[in-house]
Amino acid sequence: MGWPAAVLGPWLHVLTGSYLVEAAIMGAALFATASFIVGLHGLIGQPGIVVGAIVTLFLGNPLSGMALPKEFLPWHWGEIGQLFVPGASGTLLRLESYFPQASTTHGWLVLAAWSLAGLAMLWFGPHRDDHAAADTTTETAVETELLPA
């Protein structure tokens, strides 16, 4: 994930923090989003892609606080938006670039949680199908043994 950080950092000087940390944030955000969507696909099949897109695009992006500060969002939606990947990664980039002394623990934990949730769904999804396939194979073997040739 080096080229977006290179364009926004050293080339355009939009991000003024550490290039390596900013590239790591962008990579972690993409990994968290991709693992969540792929994990949902592995867990529930084709509808998982749609559910993942709805969660990340239609919920996460508007609540992220990237277009305007999270404090400008009504009620507690700004704080809720920081629990999604776009909000956490945007806040991480903002803090790294403009407020380097601020704590970034919350953002890293949110990205790690989404990544681990996606990997867990990816791990358990195919195994669920393997058990179902093993059960049908056993049933088929039993049925073929019981049926006369």
N, C-alpha and C positions, 0 to 999 in steps of 0.2 A: 504494500500500500504506500509505496514511496512517492509515486509521481503526483498525487493530489497534494500531499504535504509539501513537496518540492515547489509546485506551482503556487500554492497559497502562502508558503513561507519565504524561502530565499528569493523566489522570482518576483512575486507581486507584493511581498511584505505585508500581507493581510494578517497572517499569523506571525507573531514575533517571538514565540517561545522556542523551545528546543525542537529541532527538526525530528530527531529520533523519537521523542516522546509523542509529538503530534502524529507522526506516522504510526506509532503503536496504538494510539487512541483510535485513529481511523480504521486500522486493521482489526482492532478488537470490536469496534462497532459493526463492521461488516461481518465478522465471524459470528458475533452474537445473533445478528439478524438472520444470517444464512443458516446457522445451526438450528435456530428456533423453527424456521420455515421447513427445513429439511426434516427435522425431528417430528414436526406435526404431520408431514407427508408420510413418514415411516410409521407413525402411530395410527393415523386414521385414514391413510390413503390419499387419493386425489383431492378430496375436500380440504385437506390440511394446508395445501398451498393457498387456497382462498381464505381460510381462517387466518393463516399467518399474514397474508397481505392486509387483511382487514385490521388485524391487531396492530401491525407496524405502521401501515400507511394512514388508515382512517382514524385510529385512536392515538397512536404514538406521535405522529407528526404534528397534528394540531395542538396537542397538549404539551409539546416539547419545550415551549418557551424560546424558540429560536427566532421567530419573526419579531417578537417583543418579549420583554422580560417576563418571567413566570409570575411575578407579583402583579402583573396587569391582567392576568387571567382571572375570571370570576371564581368565587368560593375557594375551594382547595384544589382546583384543577391544575394549577401550576405545580403544586407539590406532587400530585398524582402523576403528572406528566414526567416528572423526574425519575419515576420508577420504570419508564419505558426506555428502550434503547436510544431513540432519537434525542430524548431529553437528557439522558445521562451523558451521551457522547458529546452533545452540543455544549453542555455545561462544562464537561472535562476540557474540551478544546478552548472554551472561553477562559476558564481558570488558568490553564497552562500557558496560554498566550499572553493574557493581560494581567493576571493576578497570580504570579508564580509562587507566592508564599502561602496561598490558600490551600486548605486541605482538599484533596481529590479522592479521598477514600470512598466516599459514598458512590461516586460515579463508577469507580473501578469495581466495587462490589456489585452494583447493578448489572454491569456488563458481564461480569463473571457469573452471576446468577442466571441471566438469560442464556449464556453459553452452556452452562451446565444443565439447565433445563432442556435445551435443545438436544444436547448429547445424550441425556438420559432418555428422552423420547425416542431418539434414533436407536439407542441400545435396546430398549424394550419393545419397540415397534416390530422389527423383524422377528424377534423371538416369539412374539405372540402369534405371528403367522406360521412360524416353524412348528409350534405346538399344535396349531389347528391342522397343518398339513400332516403332521405325524399321526394325529388322531384319525384323519380320513384314510391315511395309508393303512393303519391298523384295521380300521373297519372294513376297508376293501379287501385286505388279506383274509380277514375272518369270513367275510361273505363268500369269497372265492373258494375257501376251504369247505364251507358248508354246502355250496351248490354242487350238485352232481355234474359231471362232465358229459 
